[in-house]
Amino acid sequence: MSERSYYDVLGVAKDADEKVLKSAFRKKAMEYHPDRNPGCKDSEAKFKEMSEAYEILNDPQKRAAYDRFGKAGLNGGAGGGGPQGRPEDIFRDVFGDVFSEFFGGQQKQGRNGPARGADLRYDYEISLEDAFHGKQAEINVPTTEACSPCSGTGAEPGTQPETCTTCQGHGRVRMSQGFFTMERTCGRCQGSGQVIKTPCRECGGRGAVRKDRTLSVNVPAGIEDGQRIRLSGEGEPGMKNGPKGDLYIFVSVREHELFERDGQTLFARTPVTMTTAALGGEIELPTIDGARMKVSIPEGAQTGKRMRLKGKGMPNLRGGSNGDMVVELFVETPTHLTPKQKELLQQFAAECCPSGKCHPESQGFFKKVKKFFEEDSRA
């Protein structure tokens, strides 16, 4: 074994804490692991050396003895003890997360028992009116069901799956390479622990068949875009009579021609004529519940003015009162005027503009513009 300092072996300073030690070992283990360097004696020796270094430095008592007496302090003196663990045990027991990176995931037990089925997703689109009223819908869901002829075993009726002779029914096999032992999913039975010699003719040995199911779904009033509905036990069937997974219905709400939604509030951007905005008046608007409502426009209304209609918005999914409907006005400038209409507007402008009282916002704005130009000319 090299006489290099354990700190040098791991490439850390003498005051390195547990986190730094772990990170250093992790990095070097990924580089020198025997499984990544098959047949390389040098990598095997380095891996053993760094495992020994980590075992000592990660143990407070052994580290203290090493810091004071060197390796001599680990051979029974100063209350210490030499390295005891095998490199593969240190690697597996201390760094299970690193071990999983080498072999494609966390170590799992054999899958001989029942396993829960997978969850399913179904996308369902509704209108804003459906979201307001709620809806009882029927959907066709493509899924798999346990094969009836073989009762989900995958074996032809009259036969049974046999215990895998490669893994002896454990679903996993161990392989040794030098001093290192690793465990992997059995390639013959794919981890099930059983082999089907005579597959079911109906399902081809899968134990399940594809079918469409019609399900009734209650879409609650007030549901929002992106929310989901969970139907317990309506997902994929489990393996070996395991419980079914769940079905998640993801709801999307189509855009509406008149309304925009923000939570329980509905917004309606509404045009009004120039004369109605100037003189005031009344307009009729639809509401999301299918009714009609008259809205009073105040005299002198400007673009951007908002009026709130209480209780005319969306219902609360958890109950309670409805939200509001907000009407936002924008004043529409008339187009395609006749000569007579233009003449009338010119007369109107001549009456309004000299005093400036008809357009207070314009008057205030152009006063600021005039002041800006005056200051700019003096600069």
N, C-alpha and C positions, 0 to 999 in steps of 0.2 A: 504494500500500500504506500502511496506517495506520502512523503513527510511534509507536504505543504500544509499550511495552516488551514483549518476548517473554514475560516472566514475567506481565505483566498480561494478555496475550492468552490464556494458559493458566490464569490465575487461581491461580498458585502463588507461594510465597516464593522468594527468591533462593538459599536453601540447600536447595531441594527436591532429593531424590535421584531416581534413575531410576524407582523404583517410584511415587513421587508424580507424576512427569511423565507416566508411562504412564497412571495412573489419571485424571489431569486431561484428557489428550487423548482417552481412551476416552469420558469423559462428554460432552465437547463434540462429538466426532465423531458420537455417537448423536443429538445434537440438530440439528446443522447439515449432516449428510450430504446431498448433492444428491439422492440417490435418495429420501430422505424429504421433500424439499422441491422437487419438480419445478418447474422454471421460475422459481424464486426466485433472482434474481441476488445478493441480499444474503447468503443462506445459502451460496451458492457461493463468494462472496468471503471470508466468514468461515472456511469450511472450508479454503480455500487458505491463509489467514493462519495458522490454527492448525497446519496441516501444516508450514509453513515454520518456525514457532516451535519445534515439537517437533524437527524435523530439526536445528536449531542447538543447542538446549539438551541434546539427548541425545548429542551428539558432544562429548567432553571438550575436544578442541583448539579446536573452533569456539566452544564455550561460554566457554572461557577468553579467547579473543580478543574475543568479544562483551562479556563482563563488563568487560574493560579498556578497549576502544576504542569500544564500541557497534557499530552496523551498519557504520561505516566500517572497522572491523577485519576485516570479512568480505569485503571487496572486494580481496583479494590481499595485504593488509598483515598484519603480525604473524603470519605463517604461517597465516593463515586462508583461507577461501574461502567465497563466498556460497552460498546454497541451490542445490543441484544437482538434487535429486530432484523428480519430478513428484508432486503431492499424491496421485494415485491409487496410485502406486508405493509411496510412504511408507506409505499406509494399508494396502495389501495385504501388503507385505513385512514391515513391522514389527509389524502387528496382524492377523495371520491369524485370531486368535480373535475379534476384533471383526468382521472381515469375515464370518465365519460366522454371526454373530448377525443380520446384515442379510439374508442370503440362505438361512437355514434349515438350516445345517449346514456342516461343513467342506467345502472344495473337494475334489472328487473327479475322478479321471480318467475318461475315457470308459469305459463298460462294454461294450466290444466283445468282450473275451475271456471265457473260461469263468469262471463265478462259483460259489462253493460254495453248496450248498443250505442252507436254514434248519434249525436244530435243532428237534426236536419234544419235547413233554412228554406223559407218560402217567401218570396217577395209578392206583396199584394198592394195594388194601387186603388185608391178610392177618390171620390170627389170631395170638395170642401163641404157640400151639403151632407154627404154621408158622414163626414167627421162631426158635423153639427148635430145631426139627428141620431147617430149611431146606426148600426146595421147588423142584421143577421145574415151572414153570407155562407155560401157553400163553395168550397174550393176542391180542386182535384190535385192531389199531391202524389207525385211519382216517388215510390219508396220500395223497400224490399220487405218481404214477409217470409217467415219460416216456411220451408218447403213441406207441404202436407204429406206426400208419399213417404219421405224419409224422416219426418218429424224433426227436421232441422239438423240431423246428424251428418248429412252429406253422403251417407252410405246407401247403396241400393237396398230397398226393403228386403228383409230376410238375412241381411248381413250386418256386421257391426264394425266400426273403426277398430283398428288393432294398435296395440302399444308400439310406439316407435322403438326399434331396436338400436338405433344410433344413440339416443339420449336416455333410453330406458324409461320413457314417459315423463322425464323432467322438463323437457322443452328447451334445455340448454346443455351445452357440452363444454368441457374444459380442455384447453390445449396448453401444453407446456413447451416453453422455448428457453433452454438453459435454466436459469434459476427463476425465471418469471413464468407465472401461470395466469392465463386469462380465460374468461368465460364468455361464450357467445351463444346467440340464439341458434338452435339446431337448424341446419340447412335443409334437412330432409322433411321434417314435420312443420317447419316454420314456427316453432315455439309452441305448438298445440299439444305436443306429447303423444299424438296419435297419427296414424297413417291410414288413409282410406284406400284399400286395394280395389274395391269394386264401387266406383262412384255412382251416385244416384243418376238415373237417366233424365229425370225431370230437371234437376238443378245443376247437373254436371259436377257434383261433389261440393258445391259451395254451401249447401244447407239452407239457402234462401233463394227466392225468385223475385223478379221485378214485377211490381203491380202498381196500378193507380188506385188511390183511395179517395173517396168523397167524404170530406169532413165539414161539419157545421162549425162556423166560427162566429163568436159574438164580438163585433167591433164596437167598443163603448163610445158613447157620445163624448166629444171633447178630445179624442185622441189626436196627437200631433204627428207631423211628418217625422219619420225616423224612429218612432217608438215601436216596440215589438210586443207581440202577444205570445205567451208560452202555453203550449198544449202538452201537458205532462204525459209521458208514455206513448206519444204518437210518432216517435222517431224510429231509427233503425232497430231491428230486433237484436238482442244480445246473443253472443256466442254461447253455445252449450246451455241453452235455456236461461241465459242471463236476462236481466231486466231490459226493457226497451229504453232507448234514449228519448229525448224530448224534441218537439217540433217548435221552432221559433218562427213566427210570422212577422216579417218586417214590413211595416205599413208606410207607404208613401202617399202623400196627398197632392193631387194634381193642382197646378196653378189655376186660379180663378180669373175669369174675364173682368170682373168688377172689383173684387176684394183682394187685399193683401193681408196676410195674417201675421201677427206677432203675439204668440201666446194666446191669451183670451181676447185680445183686441183685434178688431177688423178695421182696416183703413180703406176708404173709398175716395179716390181723387175725382172730383166732380167738376165739369165745366159749367160756367154760367155766362150768360151773355153780358156784354158791356152795359147794356141798359138796365138789366136786372141787378147787376152789381152796384150800379150808380143809384138807382131809384129804390132798390129793395124789392122783395117779392117772395115767391114761394115756388119750390120745386118738389117733385115727387120722386122718391128713390125706393128701390127694392131693398129688402133686408134678407139676411141669410136664411131666416125661417120661412121665406116664401111670401111674406106679407109686403105691403106697400106703406110708406110713411112720408108725410109731407114735412118738408124742412123749410123753415123761414130764413130768408137771406136778409141780413140787416142792410140798411141803406149805407152806401159807400164801402161795401165789402171789397177787400183787396185780395189779390192772388196770395195763397198761402194761409188764408184764414181757416182756422179749424173749429168745427163744432162737434161736440160730443153727444152722442145719443146713448143714454144709460141703458144697460141691459140688453143691447142689440148686438152684442158680440158673441163669442164662442162660449159654450158651457165649460165648467170646470170638471176635469176628468174624475176628481175625487168628490164631486158634489158641491153644493153651494150655488151662489148666484152667478149669472152669466157675466161675461166681460162687456165692454162697450164697443160701439161702432163710432169711428172718428171720420167725419166728412171734411175733406180738405178741398177748398175751392181754388180754381184757377180761372181768371177772367179771360174770356176768349175775344180776341180782336176780330171784328167783322172783316170779311174778304168779299171780293167780286161785287163791289159797290156799283150801283147805277150812278149816272151823272147827278140825278136829283139827290140821291143819298149823300154823295160827296159834297154837294152844295150845302146841304143841311148840316153836315159835320163841320164844314168850314165856318158856317154861321155860328155854330156852337162853340168852336174854338175861339172865334173872335170875341164872343161874350165872356168866355172863361179866362183866357190867358192874360189879359191886362192886369187883373187883380191878383192872380196866382192862388186865390183861395180854393179853386176847384182841384188843384193838384199840389197839395202841401208837401208831399214827399219829393216831387220834382223840384219845387221851389227851393227846398232845403238842400237838395243835392247840388243844384247848380250854383248856389251860393258858396258851397265848399269848393267847387271847381274854380269859380272866379277868384276866390281867395288864394287857391293854390297857384294859379297863373300869375297873380300879382306878386306873391312871394318869390316865385321862380324868376320873374323879370328883374327884381331888385337884387338877386344874388349875383 
